Amino acid sequence: MLTFNKNYFGFAVLIFCIEVLIALFVKDQFVRPYLGDVLVVMLMYCFFKSFIKLPVLTVAILVLVIAFGVEFLQFLNVVQMLHLEQSKIVRTVLGTSFSWIDLLTYCIGIAIVLLVEKYGLKKNKTKVY
């Protein structure tokens, strides 16, 4: 079950770099809040697939459950409940504000992952589901 897939890891690093660039340099009302959320689930998916050999759909659902779980923690104001408002890392990782739109962006990101996995260019087309 444990493995190392350099292709997924490379994509994870690339998406992470894009996310960092967005966080540092983009201060708009679309790319940062929406595209960033689409990319974060793609990043998580690629990171998990780098180290765990599981079917595409299993990992995609796992990532979606984690993303929804973090969003639910935002709904509960867990950062404030744990008195961690001063921790920039905690606020960045967990977030501080719930949004229904974020749930939609996570679904869009996973849908893109599934489409790329199913129809993306591969040397040998095998069923990934």
C-alpha positions as a LaTeX table, in Angstrom:
\begin{tabular}{lrrr}
\hline
Residue & $x$ (\AA) & $y$ (\AA) & $z$ (\AA) \\
\hline
Met1 & 0.00 & 0.00 & 0.00 \\
Leu2 & 2.88 & 2.42 & 0.69 \\
Thr3 & 4.77 & 3.53 & $-2.38$ \\
Phe4 & 6.54 & 6.50 & $-3.89$ \\
Asn5 & 5.26 & 7.86 & $-7.16$ \\
Lys6 & 7.58 & 10.56 & $-8.48$ \\
Asn7 & 5.03 & 11.83 & $-11.02$ \\
Tyr8 & 2.35 & 12.54 & $-8.42$ \\
Phe9 & 4.99 & 13.98 & $-6.11$ \\
Gly10 & 6.20 & 16.28 & $-8.88$ \\
Phe11 & 2.66 & 17.49 & $-9.51$ \\
Ala12 & 2.17 & 18.02 & $-5.75$ \\
Val13 & 5.34 & 20.15 & $-5.58$ \\
Leu14 & 4.28 & 22.13 & $-8.65$ \\
Ile15 & 0.79 & 22.81 & $-7.28$ \\
Phe16 & 2.26 & 23.71 & $-3.88$ \\
Cys17 & 4.55 & 26.26 & $-5.55$ \\
Ile18 & 1.57 & 27.73 & $-7.43$ \\
Glu19 & $-0.37$ & 27.95 & $-4.16$ \\
Val20 & 2.53 & 29.74 & $-2.47$ \\
Leu21 & 2.80 & 32.20 & $-5.36$ \\
Ile22 & $-0.93$ & 32.84 & $-5.19$ \\
Ala23 & $-0.75$ & 33.41 & $-1.43$ \\
Leu24 & 2.20 & 35.79 & $-1.71$ \\
Phe25 & 1.39 & 37.78 & $-4.81$ \\
Val26 & $-2.30$ & 37.54 & $-5.72$ \\
Lys27 & $-4.68$ & 39.80 & $-3.84$ \\
Asp28 & $-7.85$ & 39.53 & $-5.88$ \\
Gln29 & $-11.41$ & 38.33 & $-5.40$ \\
Phe30 & $-11.28$ & 35.25 & $-7.66$ \\
Val31 & $-7.93$ & 33.51 & $-8.02$ \\
Arg32 & $-6.95$ & 33.51 & $-4.37$ \\
Pro33 & $-10.28$ & 32.52 & $-2.81$ \\
Tyr34 & $-11.68$ & 30.22 & $-5.48$ \\
Leu35 & $-8.87$ & 28.89 & $-7.67$ \\
Gly36 & $-6.76$ & 28.45 & $-4.55$ \\
Asp37 & $-9.42$ & 26.15 & $-3.06$ \\
Val38 & $-9.74$ & 24.19 & $-6.31$ \\
Leu39 & $-5.98$ & 23.71 & $-6.33$ \\
Val40 & $-5.69$ & 22.74 & $-2.66$ \\
Val41 & $-7.71$ & 19.54 & $-3.11$ \\
Met42 & $-5.70$ & 18.74 & $-6.22$ \\
Leu43 & $-2.54$ & 19.25 & $-4.18$ \\
Met44 & $-3.81$ & 16.98 & $-1.42$ \\
Tyr45 & $-4.79$ & 14.32 & $-3.96$ \\
Cys46 & $-1.37$ & 14.35 & $-5.66$ \\
Phe47 & 0.40 & 14.32 & $-2.30$ \\
Phe48 & $-1.56$ & 11.28 & $-1.08$ \\
Lys49 & $-1.10$ & 9.47 & $-4.40$ \\
Ser50 & 2.65 & 10.12 & $-4.08$ \\
Phe51 & 2.88 & 7.82 & $-1.08$ \\
Ile52 & $-0.22$ & 5.62 & $-0.96$ \\
Lys53 & $-1.20$ & 3.14 & $-3.64$ \\
Leu54 & $-5.00$ & 3.24 & $-3.55$ \\
Pro55 & $-7.59$ & 3.54 & $-6.32$ \\
Val56 & $-8.22$ & 7.00 & $-7.74$ \\
Leu57 & $-11.81$ & 7.20 & $-6.49$ \\
Thr58 & $-10.83$ & 6.12 & $-2.97$ \\
Val59 & $-8.19$ & 8.85 & $-2.67$ \\
Ala60 & $-10.48$ & 11.43 & $-4.28$ \\
Ile61 & $-13.24$ & 10.71 & $-1.76$ \\
Leu62 & $-10.74$ & 10.73 & 1.12 \\
Val63 & $-9.46$ & 14.15 & 0.06 \\
Leu64 & $-13.00$ & 15.47 & $-0.29$ \\
Val65 & $-13.93$ & 14.19 & 3.18 \\
Ile66 & $-10.85$ & 15.86 & 4.68 \\
Ala67 & $-11.57$ & 19.16 & 2.88 \\
Phe68 & $-15.21$ & 19.10 & 3.97 \\
Gly69 & $-14.08$ & 18.22 & 7.51 \\
Val70 & $-11.76$ & 21.22 & 7.68 \\
Glu71 & $-14.54$ & 23.44 & 6.37 \\
Phe72 & $-16.89$ & 22.04 & 9.03 \\
Leu73 & $-14.26$ & 22.88 & 11.68 \\
Gln74 & $-14.35$ & 26.44 & 10.35 \\
Phe75 & $-18.14$ & 26.42 & 10.73 \\
Leu76 & $-17.63$ & 25.43 & 14.39 \\
Asn77 & $-15.02$ & 28.20 & 14.86 \\
Val78 & $-12.56$ & 25.62 & 16.17 \\
Val79 & $-9.62$ & 28.03 & 15.96 \\
Gln80 & $-11.38$ & 30.40 & 18.37 \\
Met81 & $-12.62$ & 27.53 & 20.56 \\
Leu82 & $-9.03$ & 26.33 & 20.99 \\
His83 & $-7.79$ & 29.90 & 21.52 \\
Leu84 & $-5.35$ & 29.62 & 18.61 \\
Glu85 & $-6.23$ & 32.90 & 16.90 \\
Gln86 & $-2.64$ & 34.12 & 17.31 \\
Ser87 & $-1.18$ & 31.13 & 15.42 \\
Lys88 & $-0.75$ & 32.10 & 11.79 \\
Ile89 & 0.03 & 28.48 & 10.83 \\
Val90 & $-3.16$ & 27.15 & 12.44 \\
Arg91 & $-5.24$ & 29.92 & 10.89 \\
Thr92 & $-3.71$ & 29.20 & 7.47 \\
Val93 & $-4.11$ & 25.42 & 7.64 \\
Leu94 & $-7.56$ & 25.29 & 9.24 \\
Gly95 & $-8.90$ & 28.60 & 8.03 \\
Thr96 & $-11.15$ & 30.88 & 10.00 \\
Ser97 & $-14.33$ & 31.37 & 8.02 \\
Phe98 & $-16.84$ & 28.85 & 6.74 \\
Ser99 & $-18.15$ & 29.22 & 3.21 \\
Trp100 & $-20.60$ & 27.10 & 1.23 \\
Ile101 & $-18.79$ & 28.20 & $-1.92$ \\
Asp102 & $-15.61$ & 26.53 & $-0.62$ \\
Leu103 & $-17.43$ & 23.19 & $-0.58$ \\
Leu104 & $-18.31$ & 23.74 & $-4.24$ \\
Thr105 & $-14.72$ & 24.65 & $-5.15$ \\
Tyr106 & $-13.49$ & 21.45 & $-3.47$ \\
Cys107 & $-15.96$ & 19.43 & $-5.55$ \\
Ile108 & $-14.79$ & 21.20 & $-8.71$ \\
Gly109 & $-11.17$ & 20.42 & $-7.86$ \\
Ile110 & $-11.93$ & 16.73 & $-7.30$ \\
Ala111 & $-14.00$ & 16.63 & $-10.50$ \\
Ile112 & $-10.98$ & 17.97 & $-12.40$ \\
Val113 & $-8.78$ & 15.32 & $-10.77$ \\
Leu114 & $-11.19$ & 12.56 & $-11.78$ \\
Leu115 & $-11.42$ & 13.87 & $-15.36$ \\
Val116 & $-7.65$ & 14.11 & $-15.68$ \\
Glu117 & $-7.22$ & 10.63 & $-14.23$ \\
Lys118 & $-9.79$ & 9.19 & $-16.60$ \\
Tyr119 & $-9.01$ & 11.08 & $-19.80$ \\
Gly120 & $-5.49$ & 12.44 & $-19.24$ \\
Leu121 & $-2.57$ & 11.39 & $-21.37$ \\
Lys122 & $-1.11$ & 8.09 & $-20.21$ \\
Lys123 & 1.29 & 5.65 & $-21.75$ \\
Asn124 & $-0.97$ & 2.71 & $-21.06$ \\
Lys125 & $-4.67$ & 3.35 & $-20.60$ \\
Thr126 & $-5.83$ & 1.29 & $-17.67$ \\
Lys127 & $-9.03$ & 1.60 & $-15.73$ \\
Val128 & $-8.29$ & 3.76 & $-12.70$ \\
Tyr129 & $-11.57$ & 3.36 & $-10.91$ \\
\hline
\end{tabular}
